[in-house]
């Protein structure tokens, strides 16, 4: 039975059923409940039904009313008013106008009503009122195990859980989210906890692999318990939820269709940002806003990419000379941003002076929820209302809808290895809630070290948005501050991020259509892979569909447990291929190497050799990095990158289609379509550079049927305007192709004849290289580096192993291996002598092999050791292999001064002064090399007298991976702790100071009189 006009159905027994106790909603008059009224009340039996024209249905259950409204064929809303009075506290804040609703039907099936569109049927059972959702083919998506229930301040839905059903969402859930929430409790609220376990920027939305998603339309805190059954509660006495049917990507798309698609940042927003206070900075001394230009100049001098700067990032910082500062930053290819610590009342004038980035703050967005969302929208709109630029904001503690106006930032954290670890799942997990741009500061805002900074920057270069914050930590944190080798490594990753802007920008544009952000958990792209939902994939993510990033989150040069899902994956650095699903252990990851894999079939657009998007000219090339396998494609999106003209059609797209063998030998074709569309600054012509990872030299290379010249060397290729070159020593063998400048409104094709898919003509026949971890060499001393050579599917013959070492080092090649049987491993030793002045610490060597089967490459880490002690020695006089500290550097023969290397005071414990020792600040870790020559370590340990009784720490001595001694808790009032630790011939010793009360205040720990007894 159905009717196109409003219909009312009355059911018998209404008077009886209406006796159910019902509490009024917030803000409504409340009748006093009977003394014996239950604390938890459930909706009762259906007592009436109404169908409005089109898509709205109302069900009565005594005094309570439920309303079902269809928004789209696969999207609908359920509301419950316990007192029969519907309310909507969010109004038009979150949910956007959705246009004309779909036609919906209803039928009375006796025990239930069925409310249907062409895609879904919602069953409303009558006795009592319970809901269940089905697809049009009859597949059940969810069902309530009991009716909707409420207390005086909470409303709960209870659903059954499938045997293998997995759950994602809740917005930004620190330390989790990219793997399943099954059996977990997820809180969605503002808690101001920005560390592991917190949930800043949370979202009242979740999705299920059973094929549905739910958005709770509210500003109230939510709690989701994904047990059996599933309970979803909100802290309000009303129920209001939207439901979406489909797979994960469809659900994210429907949710963001309802609440707003992610915004498209300006292209400089995808470049690195920098933040500091440049006016009266208490941590840095007297400064002025124009001093920011010195930092911008330093980025340029150090050849470091940078897109924008916050110049007032500090409480009570303020600013001056704003327009002049903005102009100066623009001269360094940066845009000016401001921290909105005190609100937005000056935003219009600031934007007119040049502001293009607004960072919001909890100091004025208050308790989050509506206040935070309003702030995000106001800042975004304020930039657009006063300039031709796109709005670009950074927000902590935001809410549903904020994806359309800002980057969600995870707040103030302290840099450490653990910080890296828990941030990895955080941002990919947030993408499952439609948050396309989430990020945290490189190496945090406090603490950190050169090594954690470098490791953190590596993987965050594959996030769309990232910044570094200075002025809050004991020393500045720009990527060039730590010296070598860190500066060069940081530069290389930031420039890689810069070159990948066309790839990332295309995914950013895609997010405006699909709601799916560039950074993705494996479970999103591989929903049928049972491991993708588990901890096997927790500490890795996808950047776009083509890059799999597995960050190093421990102080090590080896990464274990890298899970590669189904398909062929290529090591970005060596070209080695892996066939998934598989788990990679013992991956060699020196400090300069991020474990990074590319999916076979990838066609990645790039801007080569730039420091800023503004370096691009009308004649700049577009590069395509291609890993040919089967048929694949990528659609490049382009616009002017800065203005809002793209919203009125000023943009262009260009597609690259790749055709190659699925495996082994054959031709490879790359068809680049005409660029469709126009925008200001579009290139009418441009040259193209292609890198094709074939592993096999082609017989010829053609562009539009015309043969290109084959060049005889890489140097010749670099000098030539057009041509091609096969480099067998580059990542397993790549074909490099340069075209002439071609019209962008015309399609063209590049063809490689008689080459192969990625992996070579005979996949799996190349040798693979590995090296034992922990290899050490002495500066200026002849040594050997062991390399393990493993043959592939065929015997490897004529294998020659060589090592590329830093300048000043000498290498003695190993003898060639005549034959390595298929699948067997042989070890060779290459003579390596570091330079006499080689700096102690980790170095990267590039190991190469050449054989009849082709070339292979591998990066390995070796450590250069200083000469071990030959006699008793003070710890402060030794070379420190590594040193991390809570604030500033640890100091030699002084207390910790927190900022500089020599600003501490005389070491003093319990009134006794010490001429020698180490002044540190928890958490601290100092590594020295004893080389097996020392028998004992002695010291007096304690918190320096300058702290006047504050602080609480523990001291420990570790050697060769074992804890030899740990102190009791030590406070500023404790007696000095004597230290006398036998070393037993240890080679590496770590002196550690650890905070024990979660407060770094006053944790100035001294290793006073620290001395090694050595033979």
N, C-alpha and C positions, 0 to 999 in steps of 0.2 A: 504494500500500500504506500503510495506517495502522492504528493500534491504540490503543484508549483506555487500555491498560495499558502499563507500562514495557516497552520493547522494546530489544533489543541486536542490532546487526548487525555481524558481523566481516568484514573485507575481507582478501583475499589480499595477501600481500606485506608484512604488518605488520612482520615482523621486519626486512626490509630497510629499510623507510621509517623505522623506529624508530631507525636509526643516525644520523639527523640530529642535529647538535650542538645542545643546548638549554642555556641558562644559567638558573640558578635565580633566582626573584624576590627582591626586597629582603627581608632578614631570614631567608631560608631558607639551608640548607646548600647550598653550590655545589661541584659536581664540577669538578675541574680540566679545562679543555678541552684537546683535542689541540693540539700546537704549531702545526699548520697550520689550526686552526679559523678560519673567516671572522670578520671583525669584525662583519659584518652578516649576521644569520641570518633566513631567511624560513620561515614555516610550510610544511610539506611536504604530501604527499598525504594524503587522508582514509584512515584505517586502521580506523575504527570509528564507529558511530552509535548513539545512544541517545535514545529519546523518552520523557520522563516524562509522567505523566498531565496532560493539560491544555495546558500552554504552554511547557514547558522542554525544550530539545533540546541534546544534547551530541555534539560531533564530535571524534574522536581523530585526531591526526596524529603518529604516533610517540609521543614523550614529551610532546608538547604537547597541550593540550586547549582547545577552544573551546566556549563555551556560549551559546545563544540563548534568551532569556526574553522572552515577550510580556507587556507590561504593560497595554496597551489595544489596540484593533483597529488603531490606527495608530501605536503606540509599542512599541518592543522594545529589548532590551539585548543587545549582543555583548560577551562577555568572552573573553580569551585568556590562558591560563597557560602560558608556555613550558615549565615543568617539570611541568605537570599539576596544580599546586596553586593553586586560586583563592584570592585574597586581596581584601579590601575595606577599605583604610585609612580611607575616609570613614564606614563603618558607617551609622548612621542620622543622621549630621550634616546631610547635604544632601538626600538623597532621602527623601521622606515616604512613609508607608504609602499604597499605591495601591488597596487593596481587591482584590476578586476579579479574577483575570486573565481574559482572554477565552478562548474556545475556539479552539484552533489545530489545524491539520491538517498532515500531511506526506505527501509522495509521493517515491518514488525514480524519477527520470527517467533513470537510467542514468549520465549524465555529471555529474549533480547531484542534490541534494535540494532540494525546494521546501517551504518552511515558510510557511504561509499563515493569514491571517485573512480576514474578509470585505472588508477594505480594502487589504491589501498582501500581497505574496509576496516572501519573501527567498530568493534562490537561493544555495545553497552548493555551488559547483563542487568536484569531488573531486580533480582532478589538475592543479595543486595546489589546496589549499583557498583559494578566493576567494569573496567575497560580492558580490552585486548585488541591488538593491532595485527592485521593480516595483509599480506600482499594480494594483488588481484588474482594470483594463481593459487591462493589458499595457504601459502606459507605463513606460519605465525612468526611475528617479529618480537612481540613482547606481550605479556599478560600480567595483570595484577593478581597477586595471590590473596589479597584481601582489599577491602575498599579503601579509598582515600581516608586518612584519619587526621585528627588535629587535637592539639592541646590548646591552652590559652595563648601560647606564643610560637607554636611550631606546627607545620603541616607536612605530612609525609605520604609519599607514594611507595608502595611495596610491590616489587616485580619478581617473577621467577627468573632463575639464572640457568642458561644452557650449560651442558656438560663441558663444552670447550669455549664458551663465550668469553671474549676479552673486552676490556674497557679502557678508554683513553679520554683525556680531556681534563677539565678543571682549570684550564689556563696555565699560567706559569707555576709549576710545582717544583721547587728547587730540589735537585738531586734525583728526580724521577720524571716520568711522563712519556718517555720515548718507548718504554716497555709497558706491559699491561698493568692496570690497576686492580686486576682480579685479586680478591681476598685482601684488598687494602681499603683503608678509610681515607678519603680525600676531603680536605677542608677547603671551602671556597669563601674567603673573607679577607678583610684587611687585618693582618697581624703584625705588620712592621718587623717581621723576621725575614731578613734578607740573606740568611745563610742556609746551609743544608737543612732541609726539613721545613723551611718556610714556604709561603705561597703568595709572594707579591704578584700583582697583576693577575689575580685569579679571575676565573670566568665561570658563571653558573651554567655550564654546558658540559655534556659528556656524550660520547658516541660508543656504540657497541658493534662488535663484529657480527652480531646477529642480523645487522642490517638496518639500524635505526640510530637516531640521535635525539637528545632532549636539551632544550634551552629553557631554564627557569626564568621567566620574565619578572625580575625583582631586583631590588637593591638590598635585600636581606641576605645575611650569611647563609650558606648552604653546607650540608654535610652529606656526602655520598659514601655509603658502605657497600662495597661491591662483593658482598658475601652471598650466602644462600639462605634467604632471598636477598635481593638487592633493595636497599632502602635509600630514598632520596628525600632529604628534608630541607626545608627553609624556615628560618626564624621569623615566621609571620603566620597569622591565622587567616590565610587565604591561599589558594592554589592557583597557579597560573603558569602553564608550561606549553611550549611549542614542540612539536614532534616532526621529525624528518625521516623519510624512508629512503634507503639506498645504501650503497657501499660507502666506505669512509670518505672518499673524495667527494661523492655526491652529497653526503651529509654536511661536510664542511662547506661545500658550495651553497647548499640550501640555507644553512645557518647564517653565512655571511651575506646571502641574498636578503635575508630578513633583517640583519643587524648592521649591514654595511660591509662592502668589500674592502680589503686592505687598500690603503692609499698607495699611489706611485710616488716614491721619493724623488727628489731631484737627483741627478746623477752624482753630484758632489756628496749627497747624503750616503752614498754607497762607498765613498772614499773614507779613509780613517779620520777620526776627529780627535781633538786635543782640548783639554780643559784645565784651567788654572785661574787663580786670582791674581790680577795684576794691579791692584790698588790697595796699598796699606796691608800687605800680607803678613800676618803675625808669624807665620812659619818661615818666611823667606826674607823678611826685612822690608824696608821701604821700597815700594814699587809704584809705577804709574801704568795706566792702561796701555799707553803706547809701547811699553816694554814687551808686550805680546808680539810686536813685530820682530823683535830679536829672535824669538822662538820660531816664528814663521820663517825668518831668514835662515835659521839653522836647519830646519827641515829641507829647505832648498839647497843649502850648502852641502848637506849630507846626502843629497839625492834621494830623499825620503818622500814618498807620497803623503799628502795630507789634504783633506778637503774642506775642513772647517775648524774653528776654534771658539770655545766658550772663554771669554776673557774676564769673567767676574765670578768664577766658580768657587765661591767661599762665602760663608755667612758674614754679612755686614761688609762685603767687599766693595760693592758699588762700581762706578766707572766714571771716566772722564774722556774728553776728546773722542767721542764715539764715532762721528763721521770720518774723522781722520784715521782712526784705527781701522775702520771697515775698508777704507780706500787702500791703506797700506797692506792689509791682508789680501785684498784682491790682487795687488801687484805680485804677491807670492802664490797666487792661484788658490787662495783660501777664502772662505766665506765666514762672516762673523756670526757668532751665536752668543746668547746671554742666558744666564741662569735666572729664572723667575722666582727667586727666593721670596720676594715680598709682593707677588701678585702681578697683574697684567695691566695696571692702570696707565703705564707709560708705553705700552707696546706699540701703539700707532706711531709715535714719534721715533721710537727705537728702530722700527722697521724702515721708516723713511730715511733714517740715518745709515741703514745698511744691514740691520739684523736680518738673518735668514734662518736661524735655528733658535728654538726655544726649549730649554730644559726645565721641566716642571719640578716641583719640590713638595714634599709632604708638609713643609712648614706652612703652606697656605692652602693646599688642596684638602687639608683636614683629614677626616676619617676615611677618605677614599669614596667609593661608591659614586653617587650622583655628583658630589663636589669635584672628584677627580675627573670624571667624564666631562663635566661642564668645562673644567679647566683645559683639558686636552682640546676640546672643540674650539674654545675661545682663542687659545693660542694659535692653533692651526688657521682658523679663519682670520685672525688678526694679521698674520703674515700675508695672507692672500688679499685682504681688503686694502692693504697699504703698499702693495708692490705687485709686480707681474710674476712673482715667484710662486712656487708651490709651498704649501704649508709643510713644515718639518719640525716635529717636536719629539722630545724624549720624556717618558713619563714613568714614575714609580707608582705602585698601588692604584692602577687603573681598573677598569671594569669592562663588561661587554659593551661593544660599540667603539672602544678606543682603538681598535685595529684600523679604523678608517681615518684616524687623525694623528697617529704617533707610533714611535718605537717604544716598546715596552722594555724598560731597563730594570735589571734585577737588584739594583741598590748598592749600598756601600759594603764591600767585603774586603778581606785581607788576603793578599796574594800568598799562595802556598801550593804545594803539590795537591793537597786535598781539595783546595779551591778549584783547581783544574778538573779534578775527578768529578765532583758533583755538578759542575756546570755543563758537562758534556750532554747528559740526558735532558737538562733543563730546557734548552732552547729548541731542540728538535721536538721534544714533547709538547711545547707550547704551540707548535704548528698544528697539532691535532685539535686545537680550539680556535683556529682561524687567526692566530696571532702570527703574522707573516714576518715581523721584524722584532726580534728579541735579542738582547745582548747584555753583556756585563763588561766592566772595565778590564782592560788588559792588565793582568797581574794584580787586580784589585785596586783599592784606593789606599789601603795601608799595607805595611809589611812587604813581602815579596823579596825577590833576589834576581840577579841577572839570568840565572838558568830558568827559574819559573817564569820570568817575563818572556823569555825567548820561546819557551815551549807553549805558553798561553797565546802569544801572538800568532804562532804558526797556525793553530787550528782555527782561531777566531778570524783569520784572513779568509776563511771559507764561510763565515757568516755574512749576510748582506751588510749589516751595520755594526760598527765597533768604534770605541774610543779609548783613549788613555787619559787618566786623571792625575794631575800633578798638584803639589802644594799641600796635600793632606798627609802624604807619607813623609818619612824622614828625608828623602831625597827625591828629586824630580824623576819622572818616569817616561820621558820621551824615548822613543826607540833607539836613539843614538847616544844615550847617556852612559851606557855601560862599557863603552870601548870594545875592542876586538877580543874574541871573534863575534861577539854578540851583535855589534852594529851591522856588520856585513850580512849576518844571517837574517836579522830583522829586516834589513833593506830588501833582501832577495824575496822574502815572503810578501812584504807590502807591495813590491813591484809586480809579483805574480798576481796578487789581488787586483792591482790596477789593470793589468793586462786582461784579466777575466771580466772586466766591467761589461762588455757586450753580452756575455753569457749570463751574468747575474742580473743585469738590467732587463734582459728578455724574460727571465723568470719573475722578476718583480712585476713586469707588465702582465704576465700570465696570472699572477695572484689577483690582480684587479678584476679578472674575469672569472676565475675559479675559486678564489678564496684560499687556495693552497699556497703556502709560503715556500720559498726556495729551500729552506733547511728542513729535512724530513727524517723521521725515524724509518728504519728499514721496514717496520710493520705496515707503513702506509703504501710503499711501493711493492712489497712482497707479502700481501695479506694471507697467502696460503702457505707460507713458510712457518712451520711451528716454532722455530728458534727465534724468529724475528720479534716475537712478543716477550722473549725471556731475557735474562741477564746476559745471555750469549751475545746479544747485540746492544747492551746497555751503554757501553762506552765507545760508541761510534755513531755516525750519522751520514746521511746523504746530503750533499750540497747540489741542488738540482737533482736530476735523475742520473747524472753521469759520473759524479765524483763520490767516492766513499772515503770518509775521513775517519781515521782511528787514532786520536791524539795520544801522545805519551803523557801519562799523568803520574809518573813516579820518576825519581832521580836515577834513571837507568838509560842504557843505550840499546836495550832489547825490548821489543813489544810483543807480548804474548796474547793469545785469545782473540785474534782479529777474525771475525766471522764474515765470510763472503757468501752472499746468497747465490741462487741459481744464475748461471750465465758465465761468460768469460770475463775475467777481470785482469787488468794490466797494471803492474806497478808503475806509477808515474815516473819514477826516477830511473829504473833499470830496464823497463820494457818487459820484464818477466811476466808471463801469463799464468793465471791460475784458473782452474775450472771449478766453479761453485756448484752446489754448496760445499764449502770446506772451511776449516778453521786453520789459520796461519799462526804458528808459534815461532818464537826465536827470530822474529823479524828484526833485521839490523837497522837500528834507528839512532845513529849519532846525533849529537845536538842539532846539527843542521838539517836533519831529515825527519819530516813529518810522514808517518805511514799514510800513503795516499794512493788510491786505486781508481782507475778509470774503467768504465763499463765498455766492453767491446760494442762497436756500432756508434760510439759517440762522435759527434761532429761539433766541436766547441769553437764558437767565434771569439776572436781575441783582438785586442789593440796592442800590438807589440811595441816595447821600448819606451813607454811613456811614464812620466812621473805624475801627471795630472791629465784629466780629460781635456783641459784647456790646451794641452800640447798638440792635440789633433789639428791638422790642417786640411785644406781641400784636397791635398795630394797624398794624405796618409793612407797606408795600406790597411786592408782588413785581412786578418789571418784566420785560417781555419785549421784547427788541430784535430785530425781525423784518425780514428781507430777502426778501419774498415772490417765489417763482418756482416754479411747478408744485406738486407735493405734497412736503411735508417734515415732519419732526417732531423733537422733542427730549423726552427723558424726564428730568425733574428728580428728583433723589434728595435726601431730607432726613432727618436724625435730630437728636439733641440736640447733635451736634458734638463732644462731649467724652468721654462715658463709653463703656463697652463694651456698653451695653444693645442697641445695634444688632445685635450678634452673636446675640442671642436673639429677634430679630424686631421690635425697637422702631425702626422706620423707616417712611417713607412715600415713595411715588412719585406724580408727577403729570405728565401728558403734554400737550404742546401740539402739535396737528396743524394745519398750515397748508395751505390750498388756494388757489391763485392761478393766473392765466394763465401759460403758459410764457413768453410775451412779450406785450407790449402791453396793450391795454385789457381790462377785465373786473372782476368782483367778487373781493374777497379775504376769505376766511373764516379765522378762528383758533378752533379748537375746543380748549378747555382742559378736560381730563377731571377727574373727581372725584379728589381726593387719596386714595390707597388706603394704608391702614396707620396706625398710631398710634405716637407716642413722646411722652415728657414734654416739654412746652413747645410742642407742635404748635399752630399757629394754627387755631382753629375757624372763624374768618372772616378775610378780609383783602381790602383793595382791590388792584386790579391797574392797572398803568400799562403801556401798550403804545406802542412807537415803531415805526411801519411805514414802511419806506423804499420808497414807491411812486413818488415823482417826479410824482405826479398827485393833485390834490385829488379826493376822492370826492364823490358827490352827497349821501351821508348815511352816518352811522355808527350801527350798532345793537348793543345788547347784549341777547341773548335775545329778539330781535325787536322790542325797544323802542328808538325813536330817542333818541340822545343829543343834547344841545344843542350846536350849533356855536358856538364862542366866537370873538370878533372879534379877539383879539390874544394874543400869548404871555403877556403879563402877566395878562390875564383868565384864561387857562388855568391859570397857576400858582396863582392864588388860588382857583379853583373846586374843589369837591369831586368833581364829575363833569363830563364833557363831552368835546368833541374840538376840535382845532384843526389846520389844515393850515398848516405853515410852509414857504413856498416858498424861503426864504433859508437853510434849514438842510440842508446836505449833499445838495443837489440836490432837496430837497422831501420832507418827512416828515409823516406823519399821527400826531398825538399823541392818545392816548385814555386817559381815566381812568374806571374803573368805581367804583361804590359798593363798600362792603365786602361781599364775597360769601362764602357758606359754602364751605369747602374740600371738604366731602363731596358737593358737587353740581357737575356739569359746567355749563359755560356756553359761549356762542359769541359772538364779536365779528365783525360783518360790515361791510365797507366796500363800499358800492354804487358801481358805475361808476367805479372807479379803475383801477389797472394793476399789473402785476408791477414789480419793481424795474427802474429804467431808464426808466420813464415810458410814456405811451400810444404814443409813437413812439420806440422805442429808437434811440439813436445820433444824435438830432437836436439835442441840446444842444451849445453851444460848449464847448470846453475852453480852459483858461487855463494859461499858462506864462510864465516870466520868465527873462531871461538871468542866468546866475550871475555873481557878483562885482560886483554893483552897490553903489556907495558914495555916501554922503551926508555932508555936513559938518554938524556940530552948529550949529544956528541959521542955516544957510545954505540958501536956496531951491535945490531940486534937482528932478530928474525920475526917476521910476521907470518903466522900460519894461515893458509887459505884452503878450504875444502872444496874440491871440484867434484860435482856429481853429474854423471852423464844422463841424458834424457832417454828417449825411447829407442835410440840406436847407440851403438858403440861410438864414443867420441875419439877422434884421432887427431894427432898433431896439436895437442892442447898447449898453448903458451899462455902463461899467467904473468901479468905485469901490474905494477902499482904506480899510480900517479900520486906523488907526495908533494908537500909544500915546498916552496922555494928554499934552497939552502940544504935540503935533505938529499941524501944519496941513496940510490936503489940498486941492488944487484939482482938481476932477473933470476928466477928459478929455472932449472932445466925443464925442457919441454916434456910433456907426457905423451909417449907414443900412442897409447890407447887406454881409454877408460871404458870398461865394459858397461853396457846399457844398465842404468839404474844403480851402478856402483859409485862409490865415493873414494877419491884419492886425495891425500893431503900433500900440499907443496909448501915449502918455506921460502919466502922472498926476503933477501937481505935488505934491511932498512936501517939507515943511520940518521937520526934526527940532527939538525943543525946544533952546533954547540950552544947557541943562544936561544934554542927553542924554548918557548915559554912552557912551564909545567902545566899540565892539564890535558884535557881531551883534544885530540885532533882527528880529523876525518881523512881517510885514505880512500881513493877510488881504485878499486880492483877491477881489472879487465882480463878477459880471456878471449883468445882467438883460436879457432879450430876449423876443421873442414866443415863443421856444422854451422858456422857463423860465430858472431861475437856475443859476449855476455858482459854485463856490468854489475857492480855491487858497491855500495858505500859501506865502509866499516869504520868502527871507532877504535882507536888505540890511545893509550895514555902515555904522555911524556912525564917521566918522574925526575924530580931533582935528585941530586946525590944524597943518599941516606946519611944520617948523622954518624960521625966516626968517633964521637965522644959525647959526654953529657952536654945537653943543650937546653936552653930555655925555649918553651913553646912559642913565645912571642918573637924569637929570632929565626924561626923556621919558615920555610915556604908553606903557605896555606893553599892546599890544592883547591878547596872550595870553602866558602864562608858565607853563611846566611845569617840574618839577624833580624830581630823584631823591629828595631828602629835604627836607621843609619847603619854604618858599618861597625863590626866589632873592632875594638881598638887595642893596639899593642902598647903595653906598659902604661895604660891610662884607663880610667873608668869610661863607661859608655856615655858619649856626649850627644848621641842621637842624630846629629846632622852631618858633621864633617868627620874626616879621618883622624883628626888630632885635636878635637875640641873637648875631650874629657879632662878629668882631674886626676890627681894622685890616687892610686888604688888604696882604699882604706877599709879594713874589716875589723870590727870590734876595737877601734881605736888604734890598731896597728897599721902602719903604712908599708907599702911594698914597692920596690923599685921596678920589679919585673912581674909580668903577668898579662892576663887578657881581661879586658872589660867588655862585657857583652850585654845583650838585652833579650829576654825570652820573646819568641822562640828563636834559639840560636843553634847553629851546627857548624863547627870548624873541623876540617879534615886535614890531617898532616900525614906525610909519608915517612915511616920509620924503617921500611925495607928489611924488617926482621932483625935489626941491629940493636933494638932497645929492650931492656928487661923490665922497666917499671916506669910509671908516671906518678908524680907526686904534686900536690898543690894544697892550698887552703881555699875552700869554696864558701861563698856566702854572698848576700846582697850588700852592696856597697853602703857604707855609713851615710853617704850623701842623701840617701833616700829617707832617712829618719824614721825607720821602722815599717815602712810600707813594703808591698810586694810579697809574692809567694811563688816559689819555683822549686823545681827538682833538677839536680845535676846528674849526668850520666856519662860514662866512658864506654864507647863501643869500639871493637877492633875486628876487622875482617868479617863483618856481618854479625858479630855476637856481642851481646850486652855483657860487659865485664863487671860493671859496678853502677849502682844507682843510689843516690842519696835519699834520705827521708825528705819530706817537705821542709823547705827552708824559707823563713820569712825575714823581713828586715830586722826583726827583733831576736832572731835565732843566734845561737853561738856559732862561731866559725866551724865548718866541717872539715876535718883533715882528710885528705885524699891520698891513698897509697895503693895503686892498682898494679899488680903484676901483669905484664903484657905477653909473656910467653912467646916471644919471637914474632909478634904480629907485624904485618906490613903496612896496614892502613889503620889509623886511629881517628875516631870522631869524638870531639868534646862537645856535648850537647847540654843546653839549658832549656827546660820546658816549663811553660806556664802551667800552674796547677789549679787555678781558681777562676779561669775564664775571664780574667781581667789582666790586661797587660800593664796596668798602672804600677809603676815603681819596680818593675821586674829587671833591675840592673844587677845582673849576676856577674861575679868576679871569679876567675880562675887565678887567684893571687899566688905568686911564686911558682907558677906552673913550670915543671921541669921534667925532662925525659932523661932517664939513666940509660946510657948507651955504651956499647963496647967500642 
